[in-house]
């Protein structure tokens, strides 16, 4: 199984959702894995597993707030993604515009 050390800011949406699913109420001292990386720096992380990989998500002060605010952030992103792209148009204005275009087309045909 592959092991990867990753910062939570670089998690895909799927892995972020798995992190939230794994730690819905945050993480405790028992969930923290402490080790030294290849540079000799002390690192603390929490573990999330997929079928083929073990992710060690680095702990930072902002990770706890990320977990707390995850649902609100996703809801805002979904709201922004589903906002209508087209602006509302008055039906009578649209009908008049279409009639004008049709009349112009008829005039061009007879010339």
NORFEN-V601419 format. One record per residue. N is the residue number from 0. PHI is phi in whole degrees, -180 to 180 (* if undefined). NEAR is the number of other C-alpha atoms within 12 Angstrom. Layout:
n=(N	N)
phi=(PHI	PHI)
near=(NEAR	NEAR)
This chain:
n=(0	1	2	3	4	5	6	7	8	9	10	11	12	13	14	15	16	17	18	19	20	21	22	23	24	25	26	27	28	29	30	31	32	33	34	35	36	37	38	39	40	41	42	43	44	45	46	47	48	49	50	51	52	53	54	55	56	57	58	59	60	61	62	63	64	65	66	67	68	69	70	71	72	73	74	75	76	77	78	79	80	81	82	83	84	85	86	87	88	89	90	91	92	93	94	95	96	97	98	99	100	101	102	103	104	105	106	107	108	109	110)
phi=(*	-75	-116	-132	-97	-144	-81	-60	-67	-102	-75	-71	-60	-64	-70	-64	-64	-65	-61	-66	-64	-71	-126	-64	-113	92	-115	-115	-59	-70	-87	-86	-108	-114	-162	-103	-82	-64	-88	86	-82	-78	-128	-116	-149	-114	-105	-129	-118	-116	-61	-115	-148	-110	-99	-105	-93	-61	-88	-140	-61	-82	-64	-61	-70	-62	-63	-64	-98	-58	-63	-63	-65	-64	-60	-64	-64	-67	-61	-66	-74	-102	-65	-63	-82	-84	-85	-70	-125	-66	-62	-69	-64	-63	-63	-62	-62	-65	-63	-62	-65	-65	-63	-64	-64	-65	-64	-68	-66	-88	-79)
near=(10	12	16	23	27	25	26	34	19	16	23	14	17	16	25	31	22	23	36	30	19	20	25	19	16	24	26	16	12	13	18	21	22	20	17	13	15	9	8	8	10	14	22	25	32	34	32	33	22	20	10	11	16	21	29	30	35	30	30	19	13	16	27	23	19	28	29	20	19	28	19	14	18	20	13	14	14	12	12	12	11	11	11	9	8	7	7	9	11	10	10	10	12	13	13	14	15	14	14	14	14	14	14	14	13	12	11	10	9	8	7)
